[in-house]
Amino acid sequence: MSENSALKAKLGIDVFKPGKVAHIKIKPGREKDARLQAAILLCPAGLYRANEKGEVTLTTDGCLECGTCLVACGIEVLDWNYPEGGTGVQYRYG
């Protein structure tokens, strides 16, 4: 088993409980900000995607709450908070 597939297997046993409100949002008008390209490449959960219009979209289900996207993009681009209590990622490995 490769390192990548082993990591995916470990992450696959984690549980994600979505909240009522997304805990990370791309700020309005920033969907085409060049810094979001870094989030596409760096997000370990692969939650950022570019659409056919060149805008970056975000799905927070499965977020690992690591903050990589916030470091890459900054507070000018993202509204980033931890999820409300009882929601978000629950690690099951190790």
C-alpha positions in Angstrom: 0.0 0.0 0.0 1.4 3.4 -1.0 1.8 6.2 1.6 -1.0 8.2 -0.2 -3.5 5.3 -0.1 -2.6 4.5 3.5 -3.3 8.1 4.5 -6.6 8.0 2.6 -7.5 4.8 4.5 -6.8 6.4 7.8 -8.7 9.6 7.0 -11.6 7.5 5.8 -12.4 6.3 9.3 -12.7 9.8 10.7 -16.3 11.1 11.2 -17.5 14.5 10.1 -20.6 16.0 11.6 -21.8 19.0 9.5 -23.0 22.0 11.3 -26.0 24.2 10.4 -23.6 26.9 9.1 -20.4 26.4 7.1 -17.4 27.2 9.3 -15.3 28.3 6.3 -16.6 30.6 3.6 -14.9 32.2 0.6 -15.6 35.9 1.1 -18.0 37.4 -1.5 -16.2 38.6 -4.6 -13.0 36.6 -3.8 -14.0 33.4 -5.7 -11.3 34.2 -8.4 -8.6 35.4 -6.0 -5.3 33.8 -7.1 -4.5 32.8 -3.5 -7.3 30.2 -3.7 -5.3 28.3 -6.2 -3.0 27.4 -3.3 -5.9 26.1 -1.3 -6.8 23.8 -4.3 -3.3 22.3 -4.1 -2.7 22.3 -0.4 -6.0 21.3 1.2 -5.3 17.7 2.5 -9.1 16.9 2.3 -9.4 18.2 -1.3 -12.3 20.5 -0.5 -11.5 23.3 -2.9 -12.2 23.1 -6.6 -12.1 25.4 -9.6 -15.3 25.5 -11.7 -15.6 26.2 -15.5 -15.9 30.0 -14.8 -12.5 30.0 -13.1 -14.1 30.5 -9.7 -13.1 28.4 -6.7 -15.8 26.6 -4.8 -15.6 25.1 -1.3 -17.3 22.1 0.3 -16.7 22.0 4.0 -18.0 18.5 4.6 -14.9 16.4 5.5 -12.8 19.4 6.6 -9.9 18.4 8.8 -9.9 21.8 10.5 -6.1 22.0 10.0 -6.0 25.7 8.9 -3.9 25.1 5.9 -6.3 27.0 3.7 -6.3 30.0 6.1 -2.5 30.1 6.1 -2.4 29.9 2.3 -5.2 32.4 1.5 -5.4 34.7 4.5 -8.2 36.4 6.2 -8.7 38.7 3.3 -10.0 35.8 1.2 -11.5 33.4 3.8 -13.9 33.7 6.7 -12.5 30.8 8.8 -13.8 29.7 12.2 -13.8 26.4 14.0 -17.2 24.6 13.8 -19.8 25.0 16.5 -19.6 22.5 19.4 -20.5 18.9 18.6 -19.9 19.3 14.9 -16.8 19.1 12.6 -14.2 16.4 12.4 -13.9 13.6 14.9 -10.6 11.8 14.5 -10.8 8.0 14.8 -7.2 6.9 14.1 -4.4 6.8 16.6 
